[in-house]
Amino acid sequence: MSFIRTVMAALVLLTAPAAAAKFCDGQVCYSEFVSPQKIAFRVAIPDTAAQGTNFDMLLQIVAPKTVGWAGIAWAGRMVNNPLTIAYSDGGSSVTVSSRWASSMSPPSPYPAASYEKLPMSTTNATHWRLDAICSGCSSWQGGALDPACTTAAIAWAMAHAAPAQPSSNTSSIRYHSSRDHISFDLAAAKIANFNHVVGALREFGAGTV
């Protein structure tokens, strides 16, 4: 029996979602997860965010330039929740795309979530980086994020192939090469004076890739 319990415990550990940690970039401290492909997914939310309300989120994705696209599914699954897809625009900046999938098929544009891309967003010789504010990612028809949750189930995906039209936020994208789940600590992602911080980022930017 002890052997069976040991095996079962090991299986639980192997199938448990990876956990997010804390990362501070200048004045902003995010809840962060880094994928095996060295893609950093970072989220910060207002400390005033309340369950059942639609609150803005500060999002940062930093990926090696060899990554064609990277994305987040805010309810931890591909279908019926907002999808955030980001990729280099083929030049010196990045493209962020709002998507939604109603079935296991290529996702369509999702107008209910909008993004304000911040000036730190860039592509350089080694990485691309998205800094954006998402309005409409925290709440959607049929679901919402709980800002007090310490184990929010969020999913990520990436593909090595770049989108067909990298400067377009409605470009077709290739099927993902890798995907997994993250156990995100949204409570740890809360920051004080969110609007003030966002205003400063709009004006001055922060950090480097």
N, C-alpha and C positions, 0 to 999 in steps of 0.2 A: 504493500500500500504506500509506503514512504517513497518507493521508486516512482510509482504512478503520480503521486503528488508532485515530485520533483520534475518529472517530464511535463506535466500540465502547467506548472509554474513557468517553465522555460518557454513553452508555446505561447503563453500569455505575453511574456516579454518580447518574443519575436514578432507578434502580431500587433502589439500596442503602437499607436501612432507616435511619431517623434514629437518631442516637446520643444516649445519655443523658449528662448532665453531673453536676456535684456541687452540692448545695444544703445549707446548714446552717441549721437552725432551732433556735436555742438550743444545747443540748448534743448534738443529734442531727444528724449529717451523712448525708444521703441521696444515693443515685444518683437523678437527676431527669431527666424528660423533660417538655417543655411542648409541647402540641399546637398546631396553628394556631388552634384555638378558645380558646386561653389556658387550657387545662386542664392543671394540673401533676400528674403522676404521680410519686410519690416512694417509694423502697423502702430500708429499712435491715435488715441481717441481723447475727446474732452473728458476731464474728470467730473463734469456735470452730466455726462450721458446717462440716460435712464432707460430701463427696459421698457419696450413698447413704443419708444420714440425713434424717429429717423434722425440719427446724428451723423455729422460729417466725420470722415476718417482721413488721417494723413497716412499716405502709403509710399513706401520706398522699395523699389526692386533694383538690385545691382547684380548684373550677370556678366560672365565672360563674353567677349565679342563673338565667340564661336557658337553661342546659344542663339538659335533662330528666333524663338519666342519663349516667353515664360508667363504663366498665368496663375490666378487664384480663383477657386470656387468657394464662395463665402459660406455655403452651407455644408461643405465637405463632400459634395457630389457634383457630377457633371450637369445633371438635369434639374430644371425648375429652381434655379437660384442665380443671382448675378455672377457673371464671370468677368474678371479683369484680365485682359491680355495685353502684354507689353512687348515691344521689340524695337531694335534700332531702326531708324527711318532711312537708313542707307546713306546718311550724311553725317552731320555732327550732333543730331538730336535723337529723340526717341518718339515713338508713336504709342499711344494708349488707346485701347479699344474696349468698348462696353459690349458684352455679348450675353446671350441667353440660349440655352438648349432645352427644347421640350422633349427631345428623344435622344437616343444615342446616335446622333448625326451631327454634322458640322454646325456649330452655333451661329445664330443670326445676331445682327445688331440689336442692342437693348437700349432704347431711348430713355427708360425710366431711371437709369443711373447716368450721371454726368461727371466729367473729370475736368479739373483745372490743373493743367500741367505747370509746375513751378520752374523757375529759371535755372535751377541746378541740374535739371534733366539734360543728359548729354551722352554722346558717344565719343570715345577716344580710341587710341590705338589698341587697347587691351580689353576694355569693358564698355558696356552701356548701362545707363542708370536712369531710372524713372523716379521723379519726385512729383507727387500729385495729391490733390484733395478730391476724394470721391464723395459725391452727394447722391445717395440712393443705393449704396452698397450695404448699409446696415439693416435695411428693412425692405421687404418685397412681398408680393402676393403669396401668402402661404407660409411666411416665415420671417424671422428677425434674429439679429444677434443680441445676446444678453451681455451688456457691457461689464457686468459683475462676474461673469463666468471666468474661472481660472483654467478651464479645460475645453474651450470652444473648439469644435471639430471643423477645421478648415482644410481644404485640399489644394495641392499645387500640381502643376504639370509643366512640362517643357518639351520643346522639339529642337532638334539640331538644324532642321531646314528652316530657312527664313521664309516669311510670307511672300506671296507672289508680287505684291505691290507694297513695299515696306513703308512708303510715305502715306498710305491710306489706312484709316482706322476701320474700314470695312473690307479690307483685303481678305481673300481666302487664305486659310492657314492649313498647314500640313498636320496630320495626325500626330499626337504627342509621342515622344520617344520614351519618356519616363513620367511617372506620376506617383503620388503618395498622399497620406493624410498628415496633418499637423495638429497637435494639441496646443492650441494657442491660449496664453494667459492674457485675456483682454483686460482684466482688472489691473494687471501690471503695465498695460499699454496706456493707462490714463495719464494725461499731463495737465497741469494747471495752466490757466490763462491761454487756453487753446487758440482763441481768436487772435490774441496778441501775438502768439508765436507764429501763427500762420501769416499774419500781416508782415512780420519781420522777414519771414522766408520769401514772401512775395517780393519784398523790396531788396533784400540783401543776399538771399541764398545762404547756404551753409555747407561746410564739409567738402570733401573731394572723393572721387571714386577710390 
